[in-house]
Every structure is written in C-alpha cells, then in structure tokens.
Amino acid sequence: MMTTASLFQWVELKQDVPNSPVKAGNRGVVLDHLRPTKTQQEPGYILEIFKDSETLDVVSVPISWVNPLPETWGSIEHDTRQTV
C-alpha cells in the first residue's frame, strides 16, 4: 500500500516529468488529488513545484512518482508562499 500525501504536504519527485522543466529531486506541494481514470489507472496529484522559492511549474503526476516528505506547507521556516 502506497502512502498518500495529504493536501499541502511537501513531496519530492522520483523521476523527471515529461514536457516540463520538473526533474527528479525537485520538491513541490500537493494542490489536489486526482482520481484514477480509464486512461490513467493510478491515482495522482496536482503539484506546484518550487525551485529557489519560485514556482517552477504546476504538474499532474501519478502518486508513485513522488516521495511524501514530513513537512506541510507553511510548517517550514523559509515560507515559499507568494502573494497572489
């Protein structure tokens, strides 16, 4: 059974995301959970990926592509939130 990350939990990518600047080792925050579909059997996440405290990309990936990290959005000292 795979561990599911909760909303706003930090995760680390295990592999590069095709057609995106996001690479294995990049970290991001879970914005939403995706249900399995006919074309994508595995549930997934919508992630906002950060690099140097800036948004690198927003991507959708299967849950097996990420390692959940212990931190949740806002619980780490260097806050990466941007004002909208």
C-alpha positions, 0 to 999 in steps of 0.5 A: 500500500502506497502512502498518500500525501495529504493536501499541502504536504511537501513531496519530492519527485522520483523521476523527471516529468515529461514536457516540463522543466520538473526533474527528479529531486525537485520538491513541490506541494500537493494542490489536489488529488486526482482520481484514477481514470480509464486512461490513467489507472493510478491515482495522482496529484496536482503539484506546484513545484518550487525551485529557489522559492519560485514556482517552477511549474504546476504538474499532474503526476501519478502518486508513485512518482513522488516521495511524501516528505514530513513537512506541510506547507507553511510548517517550514521556516523559509515560507515559499508562499507568494502573494497572489 
